Amino acid sequence: MAVIEVNNLRLTYRVLMNRSGSLKELFRDAIKGRVRINNFVALDDISFTLEKGEVLAILGRNGAGKSTLLKVLAKVLPPTEGTVKVEGAIAPMIELGAGFHPELTGTENVLFYSTLMGRDIRKTRAKLVEIGEWAEVTDHMEFPLRTFSSGMVARLAFATATSETAEILLVDEILSVGDAGFREKSKNRLLELIDSGAAVVLVSHDMSAVRSLATRAIWLESGKVKMSGNPKEVVSAYEKSFL
Amino acid sequence: MQSLQLIRLLVDRELTLRYKRSVIGIGWTLLNPMLTSLILWWVFSSIFASRLPDGTQFAPYLIAGVLVSAFVSQGITSAAEAVAGNGSILTKVFVRPQIFTISSAMASLVNFAIGMIPFIAVVYVSGQTLAWTFPLVFVVGFFLALFIAGVGLMCSILFIRFDDSRNIIALVLMILTYLTPIFYPISMLSETMQNVVNANPFTSYLNCIRWAASDNSSATLTNWIVVVATGLIMPAIGTLVFKKFWPRTVALF
């Protein structure tokens, strides 16, 4: 059963030329008839489907539209044309700890972050100990987040995001944070979730992670699909383009 | 269900953060309007106090005005900023942005309610008593919070799109503040100006709050209709405008 179905997705940004983000100047330009609107195409004619248990890797250089695509799948950005169907609970890991606040305690941040992702706060409360243990920050949970090291913050965010089984995981470059131990641990957690039937969309520049995790790959260039299919083939073609 | 939990968390969070950051904590909410009122009282009591209608005490009249105007201008600004300043969350996680605006407006309502403590003290010190209608203050406050959320939603779109809109909104809010009878009695204005000030919806909210709190002003039926109507219509308009522009605005973060 397809959990993600994307058909002819197109996403354009409207950009005001000589835009400076100022109402005053927009007003002046409007009077002089100098307002020009350009459409910047961020994603063009993208189609794919993703089944349960599949891992789709999205490759591409900076600015190719990888993160934009993830944001569309996360329902944050609405598509300009085409249809995007995403069925099931999403664990958006586009940025670990989006909404974490340094002045609030570990516990407060975990509760806020998971409620933000649409989870029931009572369920999260019951899992607090488990989350703290996985992240190895049990003794720090009642201290403000600013006293945490960046590795601790990353572990706490990852533990929170993956504490509940989700049908779809959207993962953007988060496997590259933290030390080797954390990378290994988080990779294993991802594999567990995939085994339990989750579908993963993975954006990463870490080609060895893509090779070992992905079951399919899409190579984006300037918002268009340049190549898609078997991850090993796509990765080697992508790597050759740098030579 | 989850939305309500999130609203509670956001209100908690906004209040906690506001008070954790300052040395005197929650005292600031009490001190700020008191100091403003004290200065205004010191400057204006000799001019305006004698021109108020009989039975109206200047001190509670003034502090009610200061509290409502702070509620309005800080409320609208922070409601708009609740969306405009949280781009890092709204572009990473699917969550309805309106929840942030509503939570901010509710946090402002809580602040306003805390401000009622010094207000009550001033009412008794100046020899008045609270009216039995006092609980209505919070009902009017609730409608004002809805109004603020509606305006805040529209302003948030402007804040994200245009950097200078913050200054323009601040200016508009200042003009509206002076067009609300905060420290002057409306009766001393010319007839044209009285019409202008009465057309300002905040005047209606203030009249109703003053009347309900300590019978310290009169509120007309029109005032009450304006309170209920704008309190219900503004969030609807705000949501419509917001929904129309949000899809294109979210891409600008």
Interface residues (C-beta under 8 A of the other chain):
Chain A: Y13 R14 G21 S22 L23 K24 L26 K71 A74 K75 V76 L77 P78 I90 P92 I94 E95 A98 G99 H101 E103 L104 E108 L111 F112 T115 L116 M117 G118 R119 D120 I121
Chain B: M1 Q2 Q5 L6 L9 R13 T16 L17 K20 R21 N86 S88 I89 L90 T91 K92 V93 F94 V95 L158 R161 F162 D163 D164 S165 I168 P247 R248 V250 A251 L252
